[in-house]
Amino acid sequence: MTDTKYTIIGAGIGGLAAAIALAQKGATVTLFEQAKVLGEVGAGLQISPNGVAVLKSFGLYDAAAKLANCPDAIVLRDYRGASVTRMELGQNAVRRFGNPYWQFHRADLLSVLAKGALDAGVDIKFNHKVANITRNGAGALIEFEEQESQLVDCLIAADGVRSKTRSAVFDGHEATFTGQVAWRGLVSADKLPAGMFGNETQVFMGKGRHLVAYPLRGGSMINFVAVEERKDWTDEGWNIPDDPANLRAAFSGWCQPVETLLAAVDHTFLWGLFSHPVLAKWSDGQVALLGDACHPMLPFLAQGAVMGLEDGWVLADALEKADDIPTGLRAYEDRRKDRATRVQKSAAKNAWAYHLRMPVFRDVAHAIIKKTSPDRLLGKFDWLYGHDVTDGK
Ligand SMILES: Cc1cc2nc3c(=O)[nH]c(=O)nc-3n(C[C@H](O)[C@H](O)[C@H](O)COP(=O)(O)OP(=O)(O)OC[C@H]3O[C@@H](n4cnc5c(N)ncnc54)[C@H](O)[C@@H]3O)c2cc1C
């Protein structure tokens, strides 16, 4: 694999993971990113133990651990604040899944991955916005908005849910609006009553909407994601600044902690959640898709970025073991497709469970959860969190 030059589009979690995994095996990797610098709208990211396993295999565990928040538990509540269940994470997650459950400011995780990529010798080229991609033999021709075009041997497109490569090369459908929007943002903890949420992930569930809140950076800030079902998305962008008053109005009448948290929001972004159907194939010749470009998912299992980490590791492993690139890329697809599709479907099912509209169904569903032991509930995630793509099985 050291003879081939690998080109990746997109320095998100998935693209950086693939770049690190390939470069650590001695490959020459160039990564093109449209942004001028690595940055992100202020938002949190949960990385479950299966994602931490990949960070560990990259040798980035210690660097990431310094910036991670490790929650004690996840607590599910109804919109009135009553507890439905509490599942212990912390050391319990390590015992059960082999690795901790972490939460990051997204910029912190990106900085760890970017350093890992640079240390492995990846050439990251910022300010390179891809305008068009066409096939050229087994590889591709990349045209940039401002820089010279490039012919590349092997192209991995990790350019997100609105991937140019997917629509240009894979005949992929345009991403469509899923009927859900998410407000995201951060609140400084000193604007809230001390210890209001504890070191826990709180999920509040109500009719057609839910809100997730968890602490970041040693509890100095609280990250929130607030989701609402909507019929349409008319704005041309897909993440736009929104007036916090709209967010407060959507969750008005919810319990005190939700109202107190939202009262303290100064800035928020509204995201349309987009998706596209499962692709018939993920690779063609020496071109492949990875991460959200390939299998975007609703964020209700907090797995999109984690799947990008897993994809990156498996992609490099499959290429290393194959005799040629097309075979390696097909092996990557074979090893990843069932799992990524299962996660996509499970995330969509969670939306339904969180948003039950009829109070009677909601009460019954919550009563069933309450009767189930938290350990058994956590066991439902064994297939997901307990899976380690790096363990060679
Ligand atoms: C509200 C919300 C909460 C979420 N919470 C979680 C969570 O807790 N845990 C989790 O695992 N996942 C979560 N996700 C999902 C996660 O954010 C995504 O799945 C993940 O970021 C996808 O990574 P990616 O690298 O595939 O794509 P992206 O993160 O979208 O990265 C794509 C990169 O490609 C670049 N790019 C795009 N087009 C071009 C172009 N034309 N030229 C050059 N560069 C380009 C972009 O600038 C970007 O850097 C959440 C998503 C949402 C919306």
The ligand as an SDF file (V2000), in Angstrom:
LIG
                    3D

 53 58  0  0  0  0  0  0  0  0999 V2000
  -27.3640   17.5240   16.3500 C   0  0  0  0  0  0  0  0  0  0  0  0
  -26.3260   16.4850   16.0760 C   0  0  0  0  0  0  0  0  0  0  0  0
  -25.6950   15.8340   17.1390 C   0  0  0  0  0  0  0  0  0  0  0  0
  -24.7600   14.8200   16.8880 C   0  0  0  0  0  0  0  0  0  0  0  0
  -24.1680   14.1740   17.9460 N   0  0  0  0  0  0  0  0  0  0  0  0
  -23.3130   13.1490   17.6950 C   0  0  0  0  0  0  0  0  0  0  0  0
  -22.6760   12.4550   18.7740 C   0  0  0  0  0  0  0  0  0  0  0  0
  -22.8750   12.7830   19.9410 O   0  0  0  0  0  0  0  0  0  0  0  0
  -21.8490   11.4230   18.4710 N   0  0  0  0  0  0  0  0  0  0  0  0
  -21.5860   11.0440   17.1910 C   0  0  0  0  0  0  0  0  0  0  0  0
  -20.8280   10.0810   16.9700 O   0  0  0  0  0  0  0  0  0  0  0  0
  -22.1520   11.7020   16.1550 N   0  0  0  0  0  0  0  0  0  0  0  0
  -22.9960   12.7360   16.3680 C   0  0  0  0  0  0  0  0  0  0  0  0
  -23.5430   13.4230   15.3350 N   0  0  0  0  0  0  0  0  0  0  0  0
  -23.2130   13.0110   13.9620 C   0  0  0  0  0  0  0  0  0  0  0  0
  -21.8540   13.5390   13.5660 C   0  0  0  0  0  0  0  0  0  0  0  0
  -21.8050   14.9260   13.7560 O   0  0  0  0  0  0  0  0  0  0  0  0
  -21.6020   13.2190   12.0960 C   0  0  0  0  0  0  0  0  0  0  0  0
  -22.0260   11.9210   11.7990 O   0  0  0  0  0  0  0  0  0  0  0  0
  -20.1230   13.3300   11.8200 C   0  0  0  0  0  0  0  0  0  0  0  0
  -19.6840   14.6410   12.0320 O   0  0  0  0  0  0  0  0  0  0  0  0
  -19.8280   12.8960   10.3810 C   0  0  0  0  0  0  0  0  0  0  0  0
  -18.4520   12.9920   10.1730 O   0  0  0  0  0  0  0  0  0  0  0  0
  -17.8890   13.0500    8.7010 P   0  0  0  0  0  0  0  0  0  0  0  0
  -16.4170   13.2150    8.8660 O   0  0  0  0  0  0  0  0  0  0  0  0
  -18.3950   11.9210    7.9080 O   0  0  0  0  0  0  0  0  0  0  0  0
  -18.5550   14.3340    8.0530 O   0  0  0  0  0  0  0  0  0  0  0  0
  -18.4780   15.9130    8.5010 P   0  0  0  0  0  0  0  0  0  0  0  0
  -18.2620   15.9900    9.9550 O   0  0  0  0  0  0  0  0  0  0  0  0
  -19.6630   16.5060    7.9000 O   0  0  0  0  0  0  0  0  0  0  0  0
  -17.1490   16.3670    7.7920 O   0  0  0  0  0  0  0  0  0  0  0  0
  -17.0990   16.5910    6.4000 C   0  0  0  0  0  0  0  0  0  0  0  0
  -15.9070   17.4870    6.1100 C   0  0  0  0  0  0  0  0  0  0  0  0
  -15.8190   17.6450    4.6950 O   0  0  0  0  0  0  0  0  0  0  0  0
  -15.6230   19.0090    4.3850 C   0  0  0  0  0  0  0  0  0  0  0  0
  -16.1940   19.2300    3.0470 N   0  0  0  0  0  0  0  0  0  0  0  0
  -17.4910   19.1350    2.6870 C   0  0  0  0  0  0  0  0  0  0  0  0
  -17.6390   19.4420    1.3940 N   0  0  0  0  0  0  0  0  0  0  0  0
  -16.4050   19.7420    0.9190 C   0  0  0  0  0  0  0  0  0  0  0  0
  -15.9120   20.1470   -0.3610 C   0  0  0  0  0  0  0  0  0  0  0  0
  -16.7380   20.3400   -1.3970 N   0  0  0  0  0  0  0  0  0  0  0  0
  -14.5840   20.3540   -0.5050 N   0  0  0  0  0  0  0  0  0  0  0  0
  -13.7200   20.1540    0.5530 C   0  0  0  0  0  0  0  0  0  0  0  0
  -14.1470   19.8050    1.7910 N   0  0  0  0  0  0  0  0  0  0  0  0
  -15.4670   19.5960    1.9710 C   0  0  0  0  0  0  0  0  0  0  0  0
  -16.3670   19.7520    5.4780 C   0  0  0  0  0  0  0  0  0  0  0  0
  -15.9290   21.0780    5.6270 O   0  0  0  0  0  0  0  0  0  0  0  0
  -16.0600   18.8870    6.6950 C   0  0  0  0  0  0  0  0  0  0  0  0
  -14.8680   19.2660    7.3430 O   0  0  0  0  0  0  0  0  0  0  0  0
  -24.4480   14.4720   15.5510 C   0  0  0  0  0  0  0  0  0  0  0  0
  -25.0340   15.1510   14.4900 C   0  0  0  0  0  0  0  0  0  0  0  0
  -25.9480   16.1640   14.7490 C   0  0  0  0  0  0  0  0  0  0  0  0
  -26.5550   16.8920   13.5830 C   0  0  0  0  0  0  0  0  0  0  0  0
  1  2  1  0
  2  3  1  0
  2 52  2  0
  3  4  2  0
  4  5  1  0
  4 50  1  0
  5  6  2  0
  6  7  1  0
  6 13  1  0
  7  8  2  0
  7  9  1  0
  9 10  1  0
 10 11  2  0
 10 12  1  0
 12 13  2  0
 13 14  1  0
 14 15  1  0
 14 50  1  0
 15 16  1  0
 16 17  1  0
 16 18  1  0
 18 19  1  0
 18 20  1  0
 20 21  1  0
 20 22  1  0
 22 23  1  0
 23 24  1  0
 24 25  2  0
 24 26  1  0
 24 27  1  0
 27 28  1  0
 28 29  2  0
 28 30  1  0
 28 31  1  0
 31 32  1  0
 32 33  1  0
 33 34  1  0
 33 48  1  0
 34 35  1  0
 35 36  1  0
 35 46  1  0
 36 37  1  0
 36 45  1  0
 37 38  2  0
 38 39  1  0
 39 40  1  0
 39 45  2  0
 40 41  1  0
 40 42  2  0
 42 43  1  0
 43 44  2  0
 44 45  1  0
 46 47  1  0
 46 48  1  0
 48 49  1  0
 50 51  2  0
 51 52  1  0
 52 53  1  0
M  END
$$$$
